[in-house]
């Protein structure tokens, strides 16, 4: 039986039998599930808190205690019925926070209390580290992803936030996959810092493995406002220290017939968003890569060279002065160096593709023109460490066992 057939036939059984191993014993079977913090446009003065339950609960409240007192906030709620499950997501948007401050947060609901401390970034932050993973999707067990997060945070406990550059789960409508992913995420140090999700193509698959709208992704993460009425939550940006991060959506082919107009709207927004930023660094996070390798591209009609996504965005990245573009999708690590006008260059955006953090491994052919550094095939689970100052931007790739595969450094005056 194939993995996907197994998912389609037995998701509910697998959830009942296997989910408990990923939920902390203290939280298994509780009303409050998967408390998490989501990135906001400014982590110094705001934070989004989310959690969920198996259906609506009337008495939900978030209590925030600071040195100046305590206040109670009633969350917004959104109920999703999918995959024979009813999931209610609760959202609290905290604004007007004091920078560099510790707050005691507490989720209260259904007679339970779950602590969720919040630490805002300092408005004077000029140096920070961030952890980035990609393709955390797993088949049958998310233990691989759990081990990678555990080891990455043990080595880099000062990480300011965690980003997942797409394909968070293997199936965008599967309750088992989402619950497994969220239980790993929230049973790790990532629970104490902002999470940065990037939509991947697997978030746009239904239980029948056909293209579907990413309803569960959008319900699970309340993201910074992008000003769009049609594509709210599909793409966004945020600042942290001296860096401006632009999170793009590359699911153009998957969504075009279901919700047309994404690329045109996104390109217009990208130009406006990047142009107004005064930060030292501009960093793009997007799931699909700029190279096709052996994946057929409907736009070009080829399986190699620059991908459809690359053709859609690369020229604009050059025009906007983007410094670093981080992608995934192909489940291997590749460093292409700088690319300008579609060719390797001494300047222009630096392009790096991250390998998988889950247990789905592929063998990817080499690209002799663009690949400057590659990891052995099949790729071991790996992650990226981003280290930022006003004058340096360093990105390092590590395998799950701590082996450094590659390191790149950008500098500017």
C-alpha positions as CSV (number, residue, x, y, z in Angstrom):
1,X,0.0,0.0,0.0
2,X,1.4,3.4,-0.9
3,X,1.8,6.2,1.6
4,X,-0.8,8.4,0.0
5,X,-3.4,5.5,-0.2
6,X,-2.7,4.9,3.5
7,X,-3.4,8.5,4.3
8,X,-6.6,8.6,2.3
9,X,-8.0,5.4,3.8
10,X,-6.7,5.5,7.4
11,X,-6.1,9.1,8.5
12,X,-8.7,9.0,11.2
13,X,-7.4,5.7,12.6
14,X,-3.8,6.9,12.5
15,X,-4.8,10.1,14.4
16,X,-6.5,8.0,17.1
17,X,-3.6,5.6,17.4
18,X,-0.5,7.8,16.8
19,X,-1.1,11.3,17.8
20,X,-0.5,10.9,21.5
21,X,3.2,10.3,21.0
22,X,3.6,13.8,19.7
23,X,1.5,15.7,22.2
24,X,3.2,16.4,25.6
25,X,1.8,14.0,28.1
26,X,0.6,16.9,30.2
27,X,-1.5,18.2,27.3
28,X,-2.8,15.0,25.7
29,X,-6.6,15.0,25.6
30,X,-6.9,18.5,26.9
31,X,-9.3,21.1,25.6
32,X,-6.6,23.7,24.8
33,X,-4.5,22.4,22.0
34,X,-1.3,23.6,20.3
35,X,-0.7,27.1,21.8
36,X,1.6,29.0,19.5
37,X,3.0,32.5,18.8
38,X,2.8,33.9,15.3
39,X,5.1,36.5,13.8
40,X,3.8,40.1,13.4
41,X,5.1,43.0,11.4
42,X,6.9,44.3,14.4
43,X,7.9,41.8,17.1
44,X,9.0,44.6,19.5
45,X,5.5,45.9,20.1
46,X,3.1,43.2,19.0
47,X,2.5,39.4,19.0
48,X,-0.3,37.1,17.7
49,X,-1.2,34.2,20.0
50,X,-3.2,31.3,18.7
51,X,-4.5,27.9,20.0
52,X,-7.3,25.6,19.0
53,X,-9.8,23.1,20.2
54,X,-12.0,20.3,18.8
55,X,-14.9,22.6,18.2
56,X,-16.0,25.9,19.8
57,X,-15.7,26.5,23.6
58,X,-17.6,29.5,25.1
59,X,-15.4,30.7,27.9
60,X,-12.1,31.2,26.1
61,X,-9.9,34.1,27.4
62,X,-6.3,35.1,27.2
63,X,-4.8,36.7,30.4
64,X,-1.8,39.0,29.9
65,X,0.2,40.0,33.0
66,X,3.0,42.7,32.9
67,X,4.8,44.7,35.5
68,X,2.1,47.3,35.0
69,X,-0.9,45.0,35.7
70,X,-3.1,42.4,34.1
71,X,-5.8,42.4,31.4
72,X,-8.0,39.8,30.0
73,X,-8.6,39.5,26.2
74,X,-11.4,37.5,24.6
75,X,-10.1,35.9,21.4
76,X,-11.5,35.8,17.9
77,X,-12.5,32.3,16.8
78,X,-12.8,30.6,13.4
79,X,-14.3,27.1,13.0
80,X,-13.2,24.8,10.2
81,X,-14.9,21.5,9.3
82,X,-12.7,19.3,7.2
83,X,-11.5,15.7,7.1
84,X,-14.4,14.6,9.3
85,X,-13.1,16.9,12.1
86,X,-14.3,20.2,13.6
87,X,-11.4,22.5,14.6
88,X,-11.9,25.9,16.2
89,X,-8.9,28.2,16.0
90,X,-8.6,31.0,18.6
91,X,-6.6,34.2,17.9
92,X,-5.5,37.0,20.1
93,X,-3.7,40.0,18.6
94,X,-1.6,41.8,21.1
95,X,-0.6,45.4,20.2
96,X,0.9,48.3,22.0
97,X,3.4,46.1,23.9
98,X,6.5,47.5,25.4
99,X,9.7,46.4,23.6
100,X,12.2,44.2,25.4
101,X,9.7,43.2,28.0
102,X,8.6,39.8,29.5
103,X,4.9,39.2,29.8
104,X,3.2,36.3,31.5
105,X,0.5,35.0,29.2
106,X,-2.1,32.4,30.2
107,X,-4.7,30.7,28.0
108,X,-7.9,29.9,29.9
109,X,-10.6,27.8,28.4
110,X,-12.8,24.8,29.4
111,X,-11.7,24.9,33.0
112,X,-8.0,24.7,32.0
113,X,-5.1,27.0,32.1
114,X,-2.0,26.8,29.8
115,X,0.9,29.3,30.3
116,X,2.4,31.0,27.3
117,X,5.1,33.5,28.3
118,X,5.8,36.3,25.7
119,X,9.1,38.1,25.3
120,X,9.0,41.1,23.0
121,X,12.1,42.0,20.9
122,X,14.0,45.1,21.9
123,X,13.4,48.1,19.6
124,X,17.2,48.5,19.6
125,X,17.9,45.0,18.4
126,X,20.7,45.1,15.8
127,X,21.9,41.5,15.9
128,X,19.9,38.3,16.1
129,X,19.8,34.7,15.0
130,X,16.9,32.8,13.4
131,X,16.4,29.2,12.6
132,X,14.9,28.2,9.3
133,X,13.6,24.7,8.3
134,X,11.9,23.6,5.1
135,X,9.8,20.7,3.9
136,X,8.9,19.4,7.4
137,X,6.3,17.2,5.8
138,X,6.6,13.6,7.0
139,X,5.0,10.3,6.1
140,X,3.4,8.1,8.9
141,X,5.4,9.7,11.7
142,X,6.8,13.2,12.4
143,X,9.5,11.9,14.7
144,X,12.2,13.0,12.2
145,X,11.0,16.6,12.4
146,X,10.8,16.4,16.2
147,X,14.4,15.3,16.5
148,X,15.6,18.0,14.1
149,X,13.9,20.8,16.0
150,X,15.1,19.4,19.4
151,X,18.7,19.3,18.2
152,X,18.6,22.6,16.4
153,X,17.3,24.5,19.4
154,X,19.8,22.8,21.7
155,X,22.6,24.1,19.5
156,X,21.1,27.6,18.9
157,X,19.0,28.5,22.0
158,X,19.1,32.2,21.2
159,X,17.1,31.9,18.0
160,X,14.7,34.9,17.8
161,X,12.2,33.1,15.6
162,X,11.6,29.9,13.6
163,X,10.6,29.9,10.0
164,X,9.3,27.0,7.9
165,X,9.8,27.6,4.2
166,X,6.8,25.6,3.0
167,X,5.4,22.1,2.9
168,X,4.8,22.2,6.6
169,X,2.7,19.1,6.3
170,X,2.3,16.4,3.6
171,X,-1.4,17.1,3.0
172,X,-3.2,20.4,3.4
173,X,-6.5,18.9,4.4
174,X,-5.4,16.0,6.6
175,X,-6.2,16.4,10.3
176,X,-3.6,13.8,11.2
177,X,-0.8,15.6,9.4
178,X,-1.7,19.0,10.8
179,X,-2.1,17.8,14.3
180,X,1.2,15.9,14.1
181,X,3.0,18.9,12.8
182,X,1.5,21.3,15.4
183,X,2.2,18.9,18.2
184,X,5.9,18.8,17.3
185,X,6.1,22.5,16.8
186,X,4.4,23.4,20.1
187,X,6.2,20.7,22.1
188,X,9.5,22.4,21.4
189,X,11.3,25.7,22.2
190,X,9.5,27.2,19.2
191,X,6.5,27.6,21.3
192,X,8.2,30.4,23.2
193,X,9.1,32.4,20.1
194,X,7.3,33.7,17.0
195,X,6.7,31.2,14.2
196,X,7.0,32.2,10.5
197,X,5.0,30.0,8.1
198,X,5.5,30.0,4.4
199,X,2.8,28.3,2.2
200,X,4.0,25.4,0.1
201,X,2.4,23.3,-2.6
202,X,1.4,20.6,-0.2
203,X,-0.7,23.0,1.8
204,X,-2.7,23.3,-1.4
205,X,-3.5,19.5,-1.8
206,X,-6.8,18.0,-0.7
207,X,-7.3,14.5,0.7
208,X,-7.7,13.3,-2.9
209,X,-4.3,14.8,-3.8
210,X,-5.9,17.2,-6.2
211,X,-5.3,21.0,-5.9
212,X,-7.4,22.6,-3.2
213,X,-7.7,26.0,-1.5
214,X,-5.4,26.1,1.6
215,X,-8.3,26.6,4.1
216,X,-6.6,24.8,7.0
217,X,-3.3,26.7,6.6
218,X,-5.2,30.0,6.5
219,X,-7.2,29.1,9.6
220,X,-4.1,27.8,11.5
221,X,-2.0,31.0,11.1
222,X,-3.2,34.5,11.5
223,X,-0.5,36.4,9.6
224,X,0.5,40.1,9.1
225,X,-1.9,42.1,7.0
226,X,-0.9,42.4,3.3
227,X,-3.8,44.7,2.4
228,X,-5.3,42.2,0.0
229,X,-9.0,41.3,0.0
230,X,-8.6,38.2,-2.2
231,X,-5.3,36.8,-0.9
232,X,-5.1,37.7,2.8
233,X,-2.7,35.4,4.5
234,X,-1.2,34.1,1.3
235,X,1.9,36.4,1.4
236,X,3.2,39.0,3.9
237,X,6.2,40.8,5.3
238,X,7.7,41.6,8.6
239,X,10.7,43.4,10.2
240,X,13.2,42.0,12.7
241,X,16.2,44.1,13.8
242,X,18.0,45.4,10.7
243,X,16.3,43.0,8.3
244,X,13.1,43.1,6.3
245,X,11.6,39.7,5.5
246,X,9.3,39.2,2.5
247,X,7.3,35.9,2.5
248,X,6.1,35.1,-1.0
249,X,3.6,32.6,-2.3
250,X,4.8,30.4,-5.2
251,X,1.7,28.2,-5.5
252,X,0.7,29.9,-8.7
253,X,0.0,26.7,-10.7
254,X,-1.9,25.0,-7.9
255,X,-4.2,28.0,-7.2
256,X,-4.6,29.6,-10.6
257,X,-7.9,27.8,-11.6
258,X,-9.2,27.9,-8.0
259,X,-8.4,31.5,-7.2
260,X,-6.9,33.4,-10.2
261,X,-4.8,36.5,-10.0
262,X,-2.3,35.7,-7.3
263,X,0.9,36.4,-9.3
264,X,-0.2,39.7,-10.7
265,X,-1.4,41.0,-7.3
266,X,1.7,39.6,-5.5
267,X,4.2,41.2,-7.9
268,X,2.5,44.6,-7.4
269,X,2.5,44.3,-3.7
270,X,6.2,43.1,-3.7
271,X,7.3,46.2,-5.5
272,X,5.5,48.5,-3.1
273,X,6.5,46.6,0.0
274,X,10.2,46.4,-0.7
275,X,10.4,49.9,-2.0
276,X,9.3,51.5,1.3
277,X,11.5,49.4,3.6
278,X,14.5,51.2,5.0
279,X,16.1,48.2,6.7
280,X,19.7,47.2,5.9
281,X,18.8,43.8,4.5
282,X,15.9,42.5,2.3
283,X,15.4,38.7,2.6
284,X,12.8,36.7,0.6
285,X,11.4,33.4,1.9
286,X,9.4,31.4,-0.7
287,X,8.8,27.7,-1.1
288,X,9.3,26.7,-4.8
289,X,12.8,27.2,-6.2
290,X,14.1,29.3,-9.0
291,X,15.5,26.2,-10.8
292,X,13.4,23.5,-12.4
293,X,15.9,20.6,-12.1
294,X,13.8,17.6,-13.4
295,X,10.4,19.0,-12.6
296,X,8.3,19.9,-15.6
297,X,7.4,23.6,-15.9
298,X,4.1,24.4,-17.7
299,X,5.2,28.0,-18.4
300,X,8.4,27.2,-20.1
301,X,7.6,23.6,-21.3
302,X,11.0,22.4,-20.0
303,X,12.2,20.3,-17.1
304,X,15.5,22.2,-16.6
305,X,17.0,25.6,-16.3
306,X,15.1,28.5,-14.6
307,X,11.7,27.5,-13.3
308,X,8.4,29.2,-13.8
309,X,8.8,30.7,-10.4
310,X,12.3,32.0,-11.3
311,X,11.0,33.6,-14.4
312,X,8.2,35.2,-12.4
313,X,10.3,36.8,-9.7
314,X,14.0,37.0,-10.4
315,X,14.1,40.1,-12.5
316,X,12.0,41.9,-9.9
317,X,14.4,40.8,-7.1
318,X,17.3,42.3,-8.9
319,X,15.4,45.6,-9.5
320,X,14.4,45.8,-5.8
321,X,17.9,45.1,-4.4
322,X,16.9,41.9,-2.7
323,X,20.0,40.5,-0.8
324,X,19.0,36.9,-0.1
325,X,16.4,34.5,-1.4
326,X,15.8,31.3,0.5
327,X,13.7,28.5,-1.1
328,X,13.0,24.8,-0.7
329,X,10.7,22.3,-2.5
330,X,13.3,20.0,-4.0
331,X,14.3,18.4,-0.6
332,X,18.1,19.0,-1.0
333,X,20.6,21.8,-0.2
334,X,22.0,23.9,-3.0
335,X,23.9,27.2,-2.9
336,X,23.9,29.0,-6.3
337,X,25.8,32.1,-5.2
338,X,24.7,35.3,-6.8
339,X,22.6,35.4,-10.0
340,X,22.0,38.4,-12.2
341,X,20.2,38.4,-15.5
342,X,19.6,34.7,-15.2
343,X,23.3,33.9,-15.0
344,X,25.9,33.4,-12.2
345,X,27.4,36.7,-11.2
346,X,29.6,38.4,-8.7
347,X,26.7,40.4,-7.2
348,X,22.9,40.4,-7.2
349,X,20.7,38.3,-5.0
350,X,22.2,35.3,-3.3
351,X,20.1,32.2,-3.9
352,X,20.1,29.2,-1.4
353,X,17.8,26.3,-1.4
354,X,17.3,24.5,1.9
355,X,17.0,20.7,2.3
356,X,14.2,18.8,4.1
357,X,13.6,18.8,7.9
358,X,11.1,15.9,7.6
359,X,11.6,12.3,6.4
360,X,10.7,12.8,2.7
361,X,14.0,12.5,0.8
362,X,14.5,12.7,-2.9
363,X,17.5,12.4,-5.3
364,X,17.9,15.6,-7.2
365,X,20.0,15.9,-10.3
366,X,22.9,18.4,-10.3
367,X,22.7,21.7,-12.2
368,X,26.3,22.3,-13.5
369,X,25.6,25.9,-14.4
370,X,24.2,27.1,-11.1
371,X,25.0,24.7,-8.3
372,X,28.1,26.0,-6.4
373,X,27.6,23.9,-3.3
374,X,25.5,20.8,-2.8
375,X,24.8,18.2,-0.1
376,X,25.3,14.5,-0.6
377,X,22.3,12.6,-1.9
378,X,19.9,11.5,-0.6
379,X,19.9,14.6,1.7
380,X,20.0,14.1,5.4
381,X,17.6,16.3,7.4
382,X,19.1,19.8,7.7
383,X,18.3,23.3,8.7
384,X,19.6,26.9,8.2
385,X,20.9,29.3,10.8
386,X,20.6,33.0,9.9
387,X,22.8,35.5,11.7
388,X,22.2,39.2,11.1
389,X,23.9,42.4,12.0
390,X,23.6,45.8,10.3
391,X,26.7,45.1,8.2
392,X,26.8,41.3,7.8
393,X,24.3,38.6,6.8
394,X,25.5,35.0,7.4
395,X,23.6,31.9,6.4
396,X,24.8,28.4,7.5
397,X,23.5,25.0,6.7
398,X,23.7,22.1,9.2
399,X,22.6,18.5,9.1
400,X,20.6,17.1,12.0
401,X,23.8,15.8,13.6
402,X,25.4,19.2,13.7
403,X,27.7,18.9,10.7
404,X,28.2,22.2,8.9
405,X,27.6,21.8,5.2
406,X,28.1,25.3,4.0
407,X,28.3,28.9,5.1
408,X,27.9,32.2,3.1
409,X,28.4,35.7,4.3
410,X,27.2,39.0,2.8
411,X,28.6,42.3,3.8
412,X,27.7,46.0,3.3
413,X,28.9,49.3,4.6
